[in-house]
Amino acid sequence: MADQPLLSRLDLNLLVALDALLTERSVTRAAERLHLSQPALSASLARLRNHFNDPILARRGNAYELTPLALRLSEHTTIALDAARRVFESQATWTPHESTREFSVYGSDYGFATIGAAVSRAAAEAAPGVRFRFLLHNNTIVDDAANSLRSVDAMVIPHGYLTDLPYEDLWRDRWVIVADEANPLIADGLSMEILAACPWVFTYRSRSAFTSAGRQLQLLGIEPDVQVIVESFLSLPSFVVGTTRLGLVQAALAPEIGRLPGIRILEPPFDATPTANALWWHPVHERDPEHAWMRSLFRDAAREVQSVVAAGERFVEPIEQTEHAISL
């Protein structure tokens, strides 16, 4: 209770000014961003400096740099500002068809090309004023998901990376292997020995960012010769064409990748663990009716994506050397 008088004396417009100053690192640019005069924003900066007893922006030569405190504040300001917006944008009654809300969702390009595209199509029909912003996640965002998800609406990512957060199961997918059609090492099909002999393109490879199938290869005793790491499933085939490299992608991408010239898509010679994709969000969104509507879009779109996984079968070559196929 002791901090309530202090909070009641604060002008929340200072939060808007602080966010602009931390982002632009310039009074002039921050004022232009907020459509304010430079003296008005300078006055806000003076009040912020007085409140924090810190310069916030420190001149270094001809430019300004954030102070150590300002760097720490930048981690929280955007989240706080977004939360404040959500509070004042909330409505007692909400109609999707009349809404102009923007939903922000983290994920990979695989998630965007599959369920993201399906959700956006459904939203365009049911609520033409609603917008979606799909943002690529990274290691930092995933590792600190409990905080990252405070400033966005959700994240599309398979089980195995996040815990202790609400989620909605969406669709299951399996792994297939992408190769150049002229690769002489796979002329007679795939085997575990060939997987060990070929160089690879991996989409993620770090302590906290990896694919389940890539990790599974290691558990089977294969240490892949990784020549390229690219954090994009859709661009992976470009790094395979014209080489003897192999890559792992999800079967839902097979219809799109299978149309590319010079590409073969094959069944792996081991029982690759499928991915169980889910939508994750912060508990603060749990009772938001708009958020619940968004989740229903993802739930319905997941059935469409599951049918794409099944349709991708016709692009995938079966295992030819079945005696080499193994399972865990």
C-alpha positions as CSV (number, residue, x, y, z in Angstrom):
1,M,0.0,0.0,0.0
2,A,3.0,2.3,0.6
3,D,3.6,2.8,-3.1
4,Q,0.0,3.8,-4.0
5,P,0.4,7.6,-3.2
6,L,3.6,7.6,-5.3
7,L,1.9,5.9,-8.3
8,S,-1.2,8.2,-8.0
9,R,1.1,11.2,-8.5
10,L,2.6,9.8,-11.7
11,D,1.5,10.9,-15.2
12,L,1.2,7.8,-17.3
13,N,2.0,9.9,-20.3
14,L,5.5,9.8,-19.1
15,L,5.5,6.1,-19.8
16,V,4.8,6.9,-23.5
17,A,7.6,9.4,-23.5
18,L,10.0,7.1,-21.8
19,D,9.3,4.3,-24.4
20,A,9.9,6.7,-27.3
21,L,13.1,8.1,-25.7
22,L,14.5,4.6,-25.0
23,T,13.6,3.4,-28.5
24,E,14.9,6.4,-30.5
25,R,17.7,7.5,-28.1
26,S,17.1,11.0,-29.3
27,V,14.8,13.8,-28.0
28,T,14.3,15.1,-31.6
29,R,13.4,11.7,-33.1
30,A,11.2,10.7,-30.1
31,A,9.3,14.0,-30.4
32,E,8.7,13.4,-34.1
33,R,7.5,9.9,-33.3
34,L,5.0,11.2,-30.8
35,H,4.0,14.2,-32.9
36,L,5.1,16.5,-30.1
37,S,7.3,19.6,-30.0
38,Q,10.9,19.1,-28.9
39,P,10.5,21.5,-25.9
40,A,7.5,19.4,-24.7
41,L,9.4,16.1,-24.9
42,S,12.4,17.8,-23.3
43,A,10.2,18.7,-20.4
44,S,9.1,15.1,-20.1
45,L,12.7,14.0,-20.1
46,A,13.4,16.4,-17.3
47,R,10.6,15.0,-15.2
48,L,11.8,11.4,-15.9
49,R,15.4,12.4,-14.9
50,N,14.1,13.9,-11.7
51,H,11.9,10.8,-10.9
52,F,14.7,8.3,-11.5
53,N,17.5,10.5,-10.4
54,D,19.3,9.4,-13.5
55,P,20.1,11.2,-16.9
56,I,18.4,8.4,-18.9
57,L,20.2,9.7,-22.1
58,A,23.9,10.5,-21.7
59,R,25.7,12.4,-24.4
60,R,28.7,10.6,-26.0
61,G,30.3,12.8,-28.6
62,N,27.6,13.8,-31.1
63,A,25.2,11.1,-30.0
64,Y,23.3,10.0,-27.0
65,E,23.6,6.6,-25.3
66,L,21.3,4.9,-22.8
67,T,22.5,4.9,-19.2
68,P,22.8,1.5,-17.4
69,L,19.5,2.2,-15.7
70,A,17.8,3.1,-19.0
71,L,19.0,-0.1,-20.5
72,R,17.3,-2.0,-17.6
73,L,14.2,0.1,-18.0
74,S,14.0,-0.7,-21.7
75,E,13.4,-4.4,-20.8
76,H,10.2,-3.4,-18.9
77,T,8.8,-0.3,-20.5
78,T,7.4,-1.8,-23.7
79,I,5.7,-4.5,-21.6
80,A,4.3,-2.0,-19.2
81,L,3.1,0.3,-22.0
82,D,1.4,-2.6,-23.9
83,A,-0.3,-3.7,-20.7
84,A,-1.6,-0.2,-20.1
85,R,-3.0,0.0,-23.6
86,R,-4.7,-3.3,-23.1
87,V,-6.4,-2.1,-20.0
88,F,-7.8,1.0,-21.6
89,E,-8.7,-0.7,-24.9
90,S,-10.8,-3.3,-23.2
91,Q,-14.5,-3.2,-23.8
92,A,-17.5,-4.5,-21.9
93,T,-18.9,-6.0,-25.0
94,W,-16.8,-7.0,-28.1
95,T,-17.9,-8.0,-31.6
96,P,-15.2,-9.5,-33.8
97,H,-16.8,-8.0,-37.0
98,E,-16.4,-4.5,-35.6
99,S,-13.0,-4.9,-33.9
100,T,-9.8,-3.3,-35.1
101,R,-7.6,-5.1,-32.7
102,E,-4.1,-6.3,-33.7
103,F,-2.9,-9.7,-32.3
104,S,0.8,-10.3,-32.1
105,V,2.0,-13.9,-32.3
106,Y,5.6,-15.3,-32.0
107,G,6.6,-18.3,-34.0
108,S,8.8,-19.7,-36.8
109,D,8.4,-19.3,-40.5
110,Y,7.0,-22.9,-40.5
111,G,4.3,-21.8,-38.1
112,F,3.5,-18.7,-40.1
113,A,3.4,-20.6,-43.4
114,T,1.0,-23.2,-42.0
115,I,-1.4,-22.2,-39.2
116,G,-0.5,-18.5,-39.4
117,A,-1.7,-18.3,-43.0
118,A,-4.9,-20.3,-42.2
119,V,-5.7,-18.1,-39.2
120,S,-5.3,-14.9,-41.2
121,R,-7.6,-16.1,-43.9
122,A,-10.3,-17.1,-41.3
123,A,-9.9,-13.7,-39.6
124,A,-10.3,-11.8,-42.8
125,E,-13.7,-13.4,-43.3
126,A,-15.0,-13.2,-39.7
127,A,-13.4,-9.9,-38.7
128,P,-12.1,-7.8,-41.6
129,G,-10.8,-5.1,-39.3
130,V,-8.7,-7.4,-37.1
131,R,-5.0,-7.5,-37.9
132,F,-2.3,-10.1,-37.1
133,R,1.4,-9.4,-36.6
134,F,3.5,-12.5,-36.8
135,L,6.9,-12.1,-35.2
136,L,9.9,-14.5,-35.5
137,H,10.9,-15.9,-32.1
138,N,14.6,-16.4,-31.1
139,N,16.5,-18.1,-28.3
140,T,16.1,-15.2,-25.8
141,I,12.3,-14.9,-26.4
142,V,11.7,-18.7,-26.0
143,D,14.0,-19.0,-22.9
144,D,12.2,-16.1,-21.2
145,A,8.8,-17.0,-22.5
146,A,7.0,-16.2,-19.2
147,N,8.1,-12.5,-19.7
148,S,8.1,-12.5,-23.5
149,L,4.5,-13.5,-23.6
150,R,3.4,-10.5,-21.5
151,S,3.8,-8.1,-24.4
152,V,2.3,-10.3,-27.2
153,D,-0.8,-12.5,-27.4
154,A,0.7,-15.9,-28.0
155,M,3.5,-18.1,-29.4
156,V,3.2,-21.1,-31.8
157,I,5.9,-23.6,-30.8
158,P,5.9,-27.4,-30.3
159,H,5.8,-29.0,-26.8
160,G,9.2,-29.5,-25.3
161,Y,10.4,-25.9,-25.0
162,L,7.9,-24.2,-22.7
163,T,6.4,-25.2,-19.4
164,D,4.0,-23.8,-16.8
165,L,2.0,-21.7,-19.2
166,P,-1.5,-22.1,-20.6
167,Y,-1.6,-23.8,-24.0
168,E,-4.0,-25.1,-26.7
169,D,-2.9,-28.2,-28.6
170,L,-3.1,-27.6,-32.4
171,W,-1.7,-30.2,-34.8
172,R,0.8,-33.0,-35.1
173,D,3.4,-33.1,-37.8
174,R,6.2,-35.5,-38.8
175,W,9.7,-35.0,-40.1
176,V,10.9,-35.7,-43.7
177,I,14.3,-35.4,-45.3
178,V,15.0,-32.9,-48.1
179,A,17.8,-33.6,-50.6
180,D,19.0,-32.6,-54.0
181,E,17.6,-34.9,-56.7
182,A,21.1,-35.3,-58.3
183,N,22.7,-36.3,-55.0
184,P,24.6,-39.5,-55.9
185,L,24.8,-40.6,-52.3
186,I,21.0,-41.2,-52.1
187,A,20.6,-42.6,-55.6
188,D,19.5,-45.9,-54.1
189,G,17.6,-44.5,-51.2
190,L,18.4,-43.6,-47.6
191,S,20.0,-45.6,-44.8
192,M,21.5,-44.6,-41.4
193,E,24.9,-45.0,-42.9
194,I,24.1,-42.4,-45.6
195,L,22.7,-40.0,-43.0
196,A,26.1,-40.3,-41.2
197,A,28.0,-39.8,-44.5
198,C,26.2,-36.8,-45.9
199,P,26.7,-33.2,-44.7
200,W,23.7,-31.4,-43.3
201,V,21.7,-28.2,-43.2
202,F,20.2,-27.6,-39.7
203,T,17.6,-25.1,-38.9
204,Y,18.5,-24.6,-35.3
205,R,21.5,-25.9,-33.3
206,S,22.2,-24.7,-29.8
207,R,21.7,-25.7,-26.2
208,S,18.2,-24.4,-26.1
209,A,17.2,-24.2,-29.8
210,F,17.1,-27.4,-31.7
211,T,14.7,-29.7,-33.6
212,S,13.5,-32.9,-32.0
213,A,14.6,-34.9,-35.1
214,G,18.0,-33.4,-35.1
215,R,18.5,-34.3,-31.5
216,Q,17.2,-37.7,-32.2
217,L,19.9,-38.3,-34.7
218,Q,22.5,-37.8,-32.0
219,L,20.7,-40.1,-29.7
220,L,20.9,-42.8,-32.5
221,G,24.7,-42.4,-32.5
222,I,25.0,-40.0,-35.5
223,E,26.9,-36.8,-35.1
224,P,25.8,-34.8,-38.2
225,D,28.4,-32.9,-40.2
226,V,26.5,-29.6,-40.1
227,Q,27.8,-27.3,-42.8
228,V,25.0,-24.7,-42.6
229,I,22.7,-23.4,-39.9
230,V,19.8,-21.3,-41.1
231,E,16.9,-20.3,-38.8
232,S,14.3,-20.8,-41.5
233,F,12.6,-24.0,-42.5
234,L,11.3,-22.5,-45.8
235,S,14.7,-21.4,-47.0
236,L,16.4,-24.7,-46.0
237,P,16.0,-26.2,-49.5
238,S,18.0,-23.4,-51.1
239,F,21.0,-24.6,-49.1
240,V,20.4,-28.2,-50.2
241,V,20.1,-27.7,-54.0
242,G,23.3,-28.4,-55.9
243,T,25.0,-30.1,-52.9
244,T,25.1,-33.5,-51.2
245,R,23.6,-32.0,-48.0
246,L,20.5,-33.2,-46.3
247,G,17.9,-31.3,-44.3
248,L,15.0,-32.0,-42.0
249,V,11.6,-30.2,-42.4
250,Q,8.1,-30.8,-41.4
251,A,5.7,-32.8,-43.6
252,A,3.2,-29.8,-43.7
253,L,5.8,-28.0,-45.8
254,A,6.1,-30.9,-48.3
255,P,3.4,-29.5,-50.7
256,E,5.2,-26.2,-51.0
257,I,8.8,-27.6,-51.0
258,G,7.9,-30.5,-53.3
259,R,7.1,-28.1,-56.1
260,L,10.6,-26.6,-56.1
261,P,12.9,-27.8,-59.0
262,G,15.7,-30.1,-58.1
263,I,14.4,-31.2,-54.7
264,R,13.6,-34.7,-53.4
265,I,11.6,-35.3,-50.2
266,L,12.2,-38.7,-48.6
267,E,11.0,-40.6,-45.6
268,P,13.7,-40.8,-42.9
269,P,15.2,-44.3,-42.3
270,F,14.3,-44.0,-38.6
271,D,11.1,-43.5,-36.6
272,A,11.4,-39.7,-36.2
273,T,9.4,-38.4,-33.2
274,P,6.6,-36.2,-34.5
275,T,6.1,-32.6,-33.3
276,A,3.1,-31.7,-31.2
277,N,2.5,-28.1,-32.1
278,A,0.7,-25.8,-29.6
279,L,-0.4,-22.3,-29.0
280,W,1.0,-20.8,-25.8
281,W,0.0,-17.6,-23.9
282,H,0.5,-15.7,-20.7
283,P,-2.1,-16.3,-17.9
284,V,-3.0,-12.6,-18.0
285,H,-4.9,-13.3,-21.3
286,E,-6.9,-16.2,-19.9
287,R,-10.2,-14.3,-19.4
288,D,-9.9,-11.9,-22.3
289,P,-12.9,-12.6,-24.6
290,E,-11.0,-11.2,-27.6
291,H,-8.0,-13.5,-26.9
292,A,-10.4,-16.4,-26.5
293,W,-11.8,-15.6,-29.9
294,M,-8.3,-15.6,-31.3
295,R,-7.6,-19.0,-29.7
296,S,-10.7,-20.4,-31.4
297,L,-9.4,-19.3,-34.7
298,F,-6.2,-21.2,-34.1
299,R,-8.1,-24.2,-32.9
300,D,-10.3,-24.3,-36.1
301,A,-7.3,-23.6,-38.4
302,A,-5.4,-26.5,-36.8
303,R,-7.8,-29.0,-38.5
304,E,-7.0,-27.4,-41.9
305,V,-3.2,-27.7,-41.2
306,Q,-3.6,-31.4,-40.2
307,S,-5.2,-32.1,-43.5
308,V,-2.2,-30.4,-45.3
309,V,0.1,-32.8,-43.4
310,A,-1.9,-35.8,-44.8
311,A,-1.9,-34.2,-48.3
312,G,1.9,-33.9,-48.2
313,E,2.2,-37.7,-48.3
314,R,2.2,-37.7,-52.1
315,F,5.3,-35.5,-52.2
316,V,7.3,-37.9,-50.0
317,E,9.2,-40.9,-51.3
318,P,9.0,-44.0,-49.2
319,I,12.0,-45.7,-47.7
320,E,13.5,-47.9,-50.4
321,Q,16.1,-49.7,-48.2
322,T,13.7,-50.9,-45.5
323,E,16.3,-53.2,-44.0
324,H,18.1,-50.0,-42.8
325,A,15.1,-48.4,-41.3
326,I,15.2,-48.4,-37.5
327,S,13.1,-47.1,-34.7
328,L,13.7,-46.1,-31.1
